[in-house]
């Protein structure tokens, strides 16, 4: 009997062990695969079931730093000179094969090809903007100019050949391109030419002149100007009284062939228009539009246009500028929108998530009587787009109704409000 009890006990223990082993075999285990991008954009870790595979991260992380290169003119965009991801490596330095089954927690580190494989164009002296522009126009393509010193400009630099694209960045600290004679630093675009673009990148300041007779940058004929974080246009005092000289002391945007200004960052500040005969003169950005010959577009995604002076404040938008959009953190000081009738007037597009501000919104009319001006805007849509709501309307401070003549003003808020749908109506 004792032997039987012993046999039964052994069988019971064996059954328990077998079931325990089966339970262990059926248990689902997960491991964490961590990605160290080594200075690139962050990559989220992956949780992988034991014995399965990690997935090669997409989108590929980006590691941007073309400014490790020496000063000079380079073929290609800044993006073409970014670090190039070669592979993901294990802690022992060997390349990781994404066909490997995961058996434990691991960390993979990005291995990059560094941008120093690029060489500047030998024929263009460093920190020589005029020589760079001459070379670019003679060999139209996409280029990046890296400056490690300040530059003086005494004559306008014309980007006027189809297909010319130039990005300018400063190395190490702020690099100034200073205007030393009356005129512009850049004219971007030319009649009959297409695909011309200028981009102002980090650490680049366009320093205007006081006194001057025109804007620092004038963009026309379907060309494009882009400002990125760390760029600045400042210090220009313009007496211009006509559209062709851009009555915005910093940037003039002309109507023809869908000219574009994009501001993803940077600042336009400390500029002034001394034209006191016209309420369209702005200290920052002047946008002139005519429906018969194309309309300019302004896309403000970040940065600020503030601290400029002129009869129209920081920014003036003419009547045929339907594409004026605010998104991201873009900020404007004083914005003046111009109307010629109830149907010939701009509106302001607000994108979802806009967190910026407009410190003063003026509504102008092309007649001297205030009743006519108010009639152009009363019960009309002033703000449009998916981001228009009570909160974003609250981010805009109402300024004045402005007439054709200087001095013809009336506070908008004394009689009108903008509702949560973006329509201007009486109090």
One Martini backbone bead per residue (centre of mass of N, CA, C, O) as a GRO file, in nm:
protein
  427
    1UNK     BB    1   0.058   0.063  -0.020
    2UNK     BB    2   0.298   0.249  -0.002
    3UNK     BB    3   0.383   0.217  -0.298
    4UNK     BB    4   0.123   0.332  -0.416
    5UNK     BB    5   0.140   0.611  -0.288
    6UNK     BB    6   0.411   0.680  -0.416
    7UNK     BB    7   0.318   0.659  -0.710
    8UNK     BB    8   0.093   0.870  -0.696
    9UNK     BB    9   0.276   1.105  -0.611
   10UNK     BB   10   0.461   1.102  -0.859
   11UNK     BB   11   0.242   1.154  -1.066
   12UNK     BB   12   0.145   1.427  -0.956
   13UNK     BB   13   0.414   1.576  -0.985
   14UNK     BB   14   0.445   1.532  -1.291
   15UNK     BB   15   0.189   1.682  -1.374
   16UNK     BB   16   0.268   1.956  -1.259
   17UNK     BB   17   0.525   1.992  -1.424
   18UNK     BB   18   0.400   1.969  -1.706
   19UNK     BB   19   0.200   2.208  -1.674
   20UNK     BB   20   0.414   2.421  -1.610
   21UNK     BB   21   0.572   2.396  -1.874
   22UNK     BB   22   0.336   2.464  -2.061
   23UNK     BB   23   0.281   2.744  -1.947
   24UNK     BB   24   0.558   2.859  -2.020
   25UNK     BB   25   0.538   2.807  -2.328
   26UNK     BB   26   0.259   2.991  -2.352
   27UNK     BB   27   0.394   3.237  -2.276
   28UNK     BB   28   0.390   3.583  -2.341
   29UNK     BB   29   0.667   3.765  -2.474
   30UNK     BB   30   0.818   4.092  -2.442
   31UNK     BB   31   1.014   4.336  -2.621
   32UNK     BB   32   1.251   4.608  -2.637
   33UNK     BB   33   1.310   4.844  -2.901
   34UNK     BB   34   1.570   5.075  -2.914
   35UNK     BB   35   1.626   5.410  -3.055
   36UNK     BB   36   1.933   5.567  -3.143
   37UNK     BB   37   1.979   5.865  -3.339
   38UNK     BB   38   2.229   6.042  -3.286
   39UNK     BB   39   2.079   6.348  -3.326
   40UNK     BB   40   1.825   6.278  -3.437
   41UNK     BB   41   1.528   6.210  -3.477
   42UNK     BB   42   1.294   6.066  -3.311
   43UNK     BB   43   1.238   5.720  -3.206
   44UNK     BB   44   1.022   5.488  -3.145
   45UNK     BB   45   0.963   5.234  -2.970
   46UNK     BB   46   0.945   4.872  -2.971
   47UNK     BB   47   0.707   4.610  -2.934
   48UNK     BB   48   0.815   4.264  -2.921
   49UNK     BB   49   0.761   3.957  -2.984
   50UNK     BB   50   0.890   3.678  -2.913
   51UNK     BB   51   1.043   3.580  -3.224
   52UNK     BB   52   1.019   3.836  -3.368
   53UNK     BB   53   1.010   4.149  -3.551
   54UNK     BB   54   1.152   4.427  -3.633
   55UNK     BB   55   1.102   4.757  -3.762
   56UNK     BB   56   1.199   4.966  -3.982
   57UNK     BB   57   1.208   5.290  -3.960
   58UNK     BB   58   0.920   5.501  -4.029
   59UNK     BB   59   1.047   5.747  -4.087
   60UNK     BB   60   1.341   5.855  -4.145
   61UNK     BB   61   1.563   5.995  -3.980
   62UNK     BB   62   1.685   6.330  -3.904
   63UNK     BB   63   2.010   6.494  -3.971
   64UNK     BB   64   2.085   6.833  -3.914
   65UNK     BB   65   2.415   6.985  -4.041
   66UNK     BB   66   2.559   7.179  -4.271
   67UNK     BB   67   2.740   7.373  -4.071
   68UNK     BB   68   2.998   7.181  -4.066
   69UNK     BB   69   3.072   7.321  -4.300
   70UNK     BB   70   3.234   7.513  -4.488
   71UNK     BB   71   3.250   7.786  -4.638
   72UNK     BB   72   3.022   7.832  -4.918
   73UNK     BB   73   2.935   7.698  -5.230
   74UNK     BB   74   2.666   7.466  -5.295
   75UNK     BB   75   2.541   7.193  -5.426
   76UNK     BB   76   2.228   7.210  -5.327
   77UNK     BB   77   2.050   7.145  -5.062
   78UNK     BB   78   2.041   7.116  -4.730
   79UNK     BB   79   1.919   6.827  -4.743
   80UNK     BB   80   2.157   6.707  -4.924
   81UNK     BB   81   2.357   6.774  -4.651
   82UNK     BB   82   2.277   6.571  -4.479
   83UNK     BB   83   2.270   6.318  -4.306
   84UNK     BB   84   2.325   5.965  -4.369
   85UNK     BB   85   2.166   5.674  -4.333
   86UNK     BB   86   2.309   5.354  -4.312
   87UNK     BB   87   2.252   5.221  -4.011
   88UNK     BB   88   2.184   4.982  -3.764
   89UNK     BB   89   2.334   4.927  -3.436
   90UNK     BB   90   2.485   4.749  -3.217
   91UNK     BB   91   2.670   4.771  -2.930
   92UNK     BB   92   2.919   4.618  -3.095
   93UNK     BB   93   2.890   4.763  -3.407
   94UNK     BB   94   2.699   4.594  -3.558
   95UNK     BB   95   2.486   4.521  -3.787
   96UNK     BB   96   2.142   4.517  -3.818
   97UNK     BB   97   1.906   4.258  -3.878
   98UNK     BB   98   1.558   4.268  -3.950
   99UNK     BB   99   1.561   3.929  -3.965
  100UNK     BB  100   1.583   3.919  -3.663
  101UNK     BB  101   1.508   3.763  -3.383
  102UNK     BB  102   1.359   3.845  -3.084
  103UNK     BB  103   1.514   3.773  -2.737
  104UNK     BB  104   1.546   4.082  -2.639
  105UNK     BB  105   1.655   4.356  -2.520
  106UNK     BB  106   1.732   4.645  -2.734
  107UNK     BB  107   1.985   4.868  -2.881
  108UNK     BB  108   1.977   5.101  -3.148
  109UNK     BB  109   2.219   5.268  -3.359
  110UNK     BB  110   2.287   5.523  -3.551
  111UNK     BB  111   2.449   5.541  -3.875
  112UNK     BB  112   2.640   5.803  -4.023
  113UNK     BB  113   2.689   6.020  -4.290
  114UNK     BB  114   2.892   6.278  -4.325
  115UNK     BB  115   2.884   6.601  -4.486
  116UNK     BB  116   3.204   6.626  -4.557
  117UNK     BB  117   3.175   6.511  -4.856
  118UNK     BB  118   3.138   6.796  -4.922
  119UNK     BB  119   3.211   7.057  -5.167
  120UNK     BB  120   3.298   7.349  -5.260
  121UNK     BB  121   3.302   7.596  -5.492
  122UNK     BB  122   3.603   7.712  -5.604
  123UNK     BB  123   3.515   7.973  -5.784
  124UNK     BB  124   3.388   8.070  -5.502
  125UNK     BB  125   3.423   8.283  -5.275
  126UNK     BB  126   3.406   8.339  -4.963
  127UNK     BB  127   3.169   8.563  -4.867
  128UNK     BB  128   3.050   8.600  -5.184
  129UNK     BB  129   2.757   8.694  -5.302
  130UNK     BB  130   2.799   8.798  -5.592
  131UNK     BB  131   2.951   8.547  -5.698
  132UNK     BB  132   2.728   8.345  -5.637
  133UNK     BB  133   2.504   8.468  -5.816
  134UNK     BB  134   2.656   8.456  -6.081
  135UNK     BB  135   2.690   8.149  -6.086
  136UNK     BB  136   2.392   8.069  -6.066
  137UNK     BB  137   2.289   8.214  -6.326
  138UNK     BB  138   2.498   8.049  -6.513
  139UNK     BB  139   2.402   7.774  -6.322
  140UNK     BB  140   2.115   7.654  -6.303
  141UNK     BB  141   2.008   7.569  -5.968
  142UNK     BB  142   2.074   7.419  -5.663
  143UNK     BB  143   2.168   7.607  -5.359
  144UNK     BB  144   2.425   7.659  -5.096
  145UNK     BB  145   2.499   7.924  -4.863
  146UNK     BB  146   2.785   7.961  -4.655
  147UNK     BB  147   2.838   8.170  -4.372
  148UNK     BB  148   3.129   8.313  -4.159
  149UNK     BB  149   3.046   8.615  -4.241
  150UNK     BB  150   3.016   8.924  -4.324
  151UNK     BB  151   2.817   9.125  -4.565
  152UNK     BB  152   2.845   9.351  -4.833
  153UNK     BB  153   2.596   9.557  -5.017
  154UNK     BB  154   2.571   9.782  -5.320
  155UNK     BB  155   2.397   9.577  -5.498
  156UNK     BB  156   2.172   9.417  -5.655
  157UNK     BB  157   2.047   9.082  -5.626
  158UNK     BB  158   1.972   8.877  -5.906
  159UNK     BB  159   1.714   8.637  -5.933
  160UNK     BB  160   1.668   8.563  -6.305
  161UNK     BB  161   1.668   8.241  -6.346
  162UNK     BB  162   1.557   7.962  -6.434
  163UNK     BB  163   1.590   7.735  -6.157
  164UNK     BB  164   1.669   7.914  -5.923
  165UNK     BB  165   1.813   7.803  -5.600
  166UNK     BB  166   1.850   7.969  -5.275
  167UNK     BB  167   2.037   7.902  -4.978
  168UNK     BB  168   2.091   8.075  -4.659
  169UNK     BB  169   2.356   8.031  -4.417
  170UNK     BB  170   2.485   8.039  -4.091
  171UNK     BB  171   2.791   8.014  -3.909
  172UNK     BB  172   2.765   7.993  -3.546
  173UNK     BB  173   2.633   8.285  -3.615
  174UNK     BB  174   2.548   8.581  -3.686
  175UNK     BB  175   2.488   8.687  -4.029
  176UNK     BB  176   2.545   8.976  -4.223
  177UNK     BB  177   2.353   9.149  -4.477
  178UNK     BB  178   2.462   9.463  -4.591
  179UNK     BB  179   2.339   9.771  -4.683
  180UNK     BB  180   2.535  10.050  -4.847
  181UNK     BB  181   2.308  10.122  -5.061
  182UNK     BB  182   2.069  10.227  -5.239
  183UNK     BB  183   1.828   9.964  -5.223
  184UNK     BB  184   1.861   9.630  -5.276
  185UNK     BB  185   1.945   9.305  -5.212
  186UNK     BB  186   1.679   9.164  -5.346
  187UNK     BB  187   1.571   9.013  -5.656
  188UNK     BB  188   1.288   8.795  -5.716
  189UNK     BB  189   1.260   8.755  -6.032
  190UNK     BB  190   1.123   8.735  -6.379
  191UNK     BB  191   1.020   8.780  -6.678
  192UNK     BB  192   0.950   8.454  -6.797
  193UNK     BB  193   1.031   8.319  -6.525
  194UNK     BB  194   1.101   8.009  -6.344
  195UNK     BB  195   1.172   7.862  -6.039
  196UNK     BB  196   1.228   8.093  -5.819
  197UNK     BB  197   1.438   8.080  -5.514
  198UNK     BB  198   1.441   8.204  -5.167
  199UNK     BB  199   1.634   8.115  -4.867
  200UNK     BB  200   1.622   8.194  -4.519
  201UNK     BB  201   1.824   8.100  -4.264
  202UNK     BB  202   2.013   8.042  -4.021
  203UNK     BB  203   2.189   8.328  -3.915
  204UNK     BB  204   2.026   8.537  -4.105
  205UNK     BB  205   2.078   8.888  -4.184
  206UNK     BB  206   1.898   9.155  -4.315
  207UNK     BB  207   2.049   9.473  -4.359
  208UNK     BB  208   1.944   9.766  -4.395
  209UNK     BB  209   1.862  10.112  -4.474
  210UNK     BB  210   1.941  10.457  -4.343
  211UNK     BB  211   1.825  10.555  -4.598
  212UNK     BB  212   1.564  10.456  -4.834
  213UNK     BB  213   1.371  10.342  -5.155
  214UNK     BB  214   1.324  10.037  -5.061
  215UNK     BB  215   1.313   9.721  -5.033
  216UNK     BB  216   1.504   9.453  -4.949
  217UNK     BB  217   1.277   9.260  -5.077
  218UNK     BB  218   1.177   9.154  -5.412
  219UNK     BB  219   0.879   8.984  -5.531
  220UNK     BB  220   0.822   8.814  -5.856
  221UNK     BB  221   0.701   8.625  -6.113
  222UNK     BB  222   0.653   8.353  -5.927
  223UNK     BB  223   0.824   8.372  -5.699
  224UNK     BB  224   1.018   8.276  -5.393
  225UNK     BB  225   0.993   8.327  -5.033
  226UNK     BB  226   1.185   8.203  -4.746
  227UNK     BB  227   1.148   8.170  -4.388
  228UNK     BB  228   1.344   8.072  -4.115
  229UNK     BB  229   1.476   7.990  -3.847
  230UNK     BB  230   1.695   8.266  -3.764
  231UNK     BB  231   1.579   8.483  -3.934
  232UNK     BB  232   1.629   8.830  -4.072
  233UNK     BB  233   1.461   9.158  -4.107
  234UNK     BB  234   1.632   9.481  -4.087
  235UNK     BB  235   1.690   9.838  -4.085
  236UNK     BB  236   1.464   9.968  -4.279
  237UNK     BB  237   1.415  10.289  -4.459
  238UNK     BB  238   1.134  10.373  -4.655
  239UNK     BB  239   1.015  10.603  -4.935
  240UNK     BB  240   0.821  10.448  -5.091
  241UNK     BB  241   0.533  10.515  -5.345
  242UNK     BB  242   0.545  10.228  -5.493
  243UNK     BB  243   0.499   9.902  -5.587
  244UNK     BB  244   0.778   9.846  -5.739
  245UNK     BB  245   0.921   9.920  -5.443
  246UNK     BB  246   0.777   9.832  -5.207
  247UNK     BB  247   0.585   9.948  -4.934
  248UNK     BB  248   0.766   9.748  -4.789
  249UNK     BB  249   1.057   9.771  -4.610
  250UNK     BB  250   1.127   9.460  -4.635
  251UNK     BB  251   0.874   9.331  -4.813
  252UNK     BB  252   0.789   9.279  -5.159
  253UNK     BB  253   0.474   9.177  -5.318
  254UNK     BB  254   0.387   9.086  -5.630
  255UNK     BB  255   0.111   8.992  -5.835
  256UNK     BB  256   0.253   8.822  -6.047
  257UNK     BB  257   0.227   8.489  -6.098
  258UNK     BB  258   0.207   8.370  -5.806
  259UNK     BB  259   0.344   8.478  -5.568
  260UNK     BB  260   0.566   8.376  -5.279
  261UNK     BB  261   0.525   8.374  -4.913
  262UNK     BB  262   0.720   8.204  -4.658
  263UNK     BB  263   0.675   8.157  -4.294
  264UNK     BB  264   0.841   7.939  -4.055
  265UNK     BB  265   1.027   8.176  -3.949
  266UNK     BB  266   1.138   8.435  -3.783
  267UNK     BB  267   1.205   8.798  -3.851
  268UNK     BB  268   1.022   9.114  -3.881
  269UNK     BB  269   1.209   9.403  -3.779
  270UNK     BB  270   1.286   9.743  -3.763
  271UNK     BB  271   1.099   9.877  -3.979
  272UNK     BB  272   1.034  10.160  -4.222
  273UNK     BB  273   0.781  10.380  -4.337
  274UNK     BB  274   0.777  10.728  -4.470
  275UNK     BB  275   0.500  10.707  -4.606
  276UNK     BB  276   0.234  10.962  -4.547
  277UNK     BB  277   0.026  10.948  -4.818
  278UNK     BB  278  -0.036  10.631  -4.749
  279UNK     BB  279  -0.232  10.352  -4.612
  280UNK     BB  280  -0.029  10.115  -4.751
  281UNK     BB  281   0.219  10.163  -4.587
  282UNK     BB  282   0.473   9.935  -4.477
  283UNK     BB  283   0.727   9.804  -4.263
  284UNK     BB  284   0.723   9.502  -4.369
  285UNK     BB  285   0.465   9.384  -4.550
  286UNK     BB  286   0.392   9.399  -4.908
  287UNK     BB  287   0.074   9.327  -5.083
  288UNK     BB  288   0.015   9.305  -5.433
  289UNK     BB  289  -0.303   9.290  -5.621
  290UNK     BB  290  -0.427   9.140  -5.938
  291UNK     BB  291  -0.664   8.956  -6.102
  292UNK     BB  292  -0.550   8.967  -6.412
  293UNK     BB  293  -0.225   8.862  -6.313
  294UNK     BB  294  -0.248   8.739  -6.044
  295UNK     BB  295  -0.181   8.591  -5.718
  296UNK     BB  296  -0.070   8.624  -5.415
  297UNK     BB  297   0.104   8.442  -5.150
  298UNK     BB  298   0.056   8.388  -4.787
  299UNK     BB  299   0.253   8.183  -4.553
  300UNK     BB  300   0.206   8.163  -4.200
  301UNK     BB  301   0.368   7.930  -3.965
  302UNK     BB  302   0.572   8.142  -3.838
  303UNK     BB  303   0.687   8.373  -3.659
  304UNK     BB  304   0.745   8.742  -3.710
  305UNK     BB  305   0.556   9.064  -3.762
  306UNK     BB  306   0.716   9.313  -3.578
  307UNK     BB  307   0.813   9.641  -3.507
  308UNK     BB  308   0.682   9.808  -3.739
  309UNK     BB  309   0.654  10.107  -3.950
  310UNK     BB  310   0.339  10.249  -4.068
  311UNK     BB  311   0.035  10.329  -4.192
  312UNK     BB  312  -0.021   9.992  -4.203
  313UNK     BB  313   0.213   9.885  -4.047
  314UNK     BB  314   0.338   9.564  -4.087
  315UNK     BB  315   0.084   9.480  -4.282
  316UNK     BB  316  -0.015   9.457  -4.634
  317UNK     BB  317  -0.331   9.380  -4.801
  318UNK     BB  318  -0.463   9.338  -5.088
  319UNK     BB  319  -0.757   9.266  -5.266
  320UNK     BB  320  -0.579   9.033  -5.440
  321UNK     BB  321  -0.544   8.817  -5.160
  322UNK     BB  322  -0.669   8.510  -5.090
  323UNK     BB  323  -0.372   8.388  -4.990
  324UNK     BB  324  -0.394   8.428  -4.644
  325UNK     BB  325  -0.213   8.247  -4.391
  326UNK     BB  326  -0.261   8.107  -4.061
  327UNK     BB  327  -0.023   7.926  -3.855
  328UNK     BB  328   0.067   7.806  -3.575
  329UNK     BB  329   0.283   8.083  -3.440
  330UNK     BB  330   0.198   8.319  -3.593
  331UNK     BB  331   0.291   8.676  -3.597
  332UNK     BB  332   0.122   8.998  -3.578
  333UNK     BB  333   0.081   9.306  -3.548
  334UNK     BB  334  -0.010   9.502  -3.794
  335UNK     BB  335  -0.307   9.460  -4.000
  336UNK     BB  336  -0.388   9.546  -4.345
  337UNK     BB  337  -0.697   9.548  -4.524
  338UNK     BB  338  -0.800   9.579  -4.869
  339UNK     BB  339  -1.075   9.756  -5.034
  340UNK     BB  340  -1.303   9.816  -5.332
  341UNK     BB  341  -1.528   9.614  -5.226
  342UNK     BB  342  -1.731   9.354  -5.132
  343UNK     BB  343  -1.573   9.167  -5.370
  344UNK     BB  344  -1.291   9.345  -5.337
  345UNK     BB  345  -1.136   9.139  -5.106
  346UNK     BB  346  -0.987   9.018  -4.844
  347UNK     BB  347  -0.886   8.735  -4.646
  348UNK     BB  348  -0.840   8.533  -4.348
  349UNK     BB  349  -0.668   8.237  -4.297
  350UNK     BB  350  -0.746   7.980  -4.058
  351UNK     BB  351  -0.585   7.738  -3.905
  352UNK     BB  352  -0.554   7.471  -3.738
  353UNK     BB  353  -0.393   7.552  -3.431
  354UNK     BB  354  -0.368   7.843  -3.399
  355UNK     BB  355  -0.137   8.044  -3.160
  356UNK     BB  356  -0.128   8.323  -3.232
  357UNK     BB  357  -0.126   8.677  -3.350
  358UNK     BB  358  -0.316   8.995  -3.372
  359UNK     BB  359  -0.274   9.318  -3.254
  360UNK     BB  360  -0.394   9.464  -3.536
  361UNK     BB  361  -0.697   9.514  -3.725
  362UNK     BB  362  -0.727   9.658  -4.039
  363UNK     BB  363  -0.983   9.831  -4.241
  364UNK     BB  364  -0.979   9.913  -4.580
  365UNK     BB  365  -1.049  10.182  -4.818
  366UNK     BB  366  -1.073  10.343  -5.158
  367UNK     BB  367  -1.210  10.568  -4.978
  368UNK     BB  368  -1.272  10.860  -4.782
  369UNK     BB  369  -1.532  10.756  -4.676
  370UNK     BB  370  -1.633  10.585  -4.400
  371UNK     BB  371  -1.901  10.460  -4.496
  372UNK     BB  372  -1.778  10.309  -4.736
  373UNK     BB  373  -1.577  10.138  -4.588
  374UNK     BB  374  -1.778   9.993  -4.401
  375UNK     BB  375  -1.952   9.874  -4.635
  376UNK     BB  376  -1.733   9.667  -4.734
  377UNK     BB  377  -1.736   9.498  -4.433
  378UNK     BB  378  -2.018   9.469  -4.365
  379UNK     BB  379  -2.121   9.145  -4.336
  380UNK     BB  380  -1.836   9.017  -4.377
  381UNK     BB  381  -1.584   8.800  -4.449
  382UNK     BB  382  -1.269   8.797  -4.275
  383UNK     BB  383  -1.272   8.503  -4.167
  384UNK     BB  384  -1.122   8.189  -4.260
  385UNK     BB  385  -1.148   7.855  -4.205
  386UNK     BB  386  -1.099   7.579  -3.983
  387UNK     BB  387  -0.987   7.787  -3.736
  388UNK     BB  388  -1.256   7.924  -3.690
  389UNK     BB  389  -1.322   8.074  -3.371
  390UNK     BB  390  -1.353   8.210  -3.069
  391UNK     BB  391  -1.052   8.184  -2.997
  392UNK     BB  392  -0.918   8.304  -3.259
  393UNK     BB  393  -1.068   8.570  -3.252
  394UNK     BB  394  -0.928   8.642  -2.971
  395UNK     BB  395  -0.631   8.672  -3.120
  396UNK     BB  396  -0.778   8.933  -3.239
  397UNK     BB  397  -0.723   9.273  -3.270
  398UNK     BB  398  -0.897   9.550  -3.311
  399UNK     BB  399  -0.877   9.839  -3.490
  400UNK     BB  400  -0.919  10.013  -3.791
  401UNK     BB  401  -1.070  10.216  -3.995
  402UNK     BB  402  -0.960  10.296  -4.333
  403UNK     BB  403  -0.884  10.537  -4.550
  404UNK     BB  404  -0.734  10.677  -4.818
  405UNK     BB  405  -0.675  10.888  -4.615
  406UNK     BB  406  -0.494  11.032  -4.398
  407UNK     BB  407  -0.679  11.019  -4.084
  408UNK     BB  408  -0.906  10.811  -4.168
  409UNK     BB  409  -1.056  10.706  -3.867
  410UNK     BB  410  -1.201  10.406  -3.696
  411UNK     BB  411  -1.300  10.222  -3.452
  412UNK     BB  412  -1.419   9.909  -3.473
  413UNK     BB  413  -1.520   9.842  -3.170
  414UNK     BB  414  -1.740  10.079  -3.158
  415UNK     BB  415  -1.937   9.899  -3.383
  416UNK     BB  416  -1.772   9.614  -3.403
  417UNK     BB  417  -1.762   9.257  -3.474
  418UNK     BB  418  -1.627   8.926  -3.460
  419UNK     BB  419  -1.738   8.630  -3.507
  420UNK     BB  420  -1.706   8.277  -3.489
  421UNK     BB  421  -1.731   8.291  -3.829
  422UNK     BB  422  -1.582   8.574  -3.934
  423UNK     BB  423  -1.801   8.801  -3.909
  424UNK     BB  424  -1.883   9.132  -3.966
  425UNK     BB  425  -2.052   9.315  -3.709
  426UNK     BB  426  -2.257   9.467  -3.515
  427UNK     BB  427  -2.303   9.533  -3.174
   0.00000   0.00000   0.00000
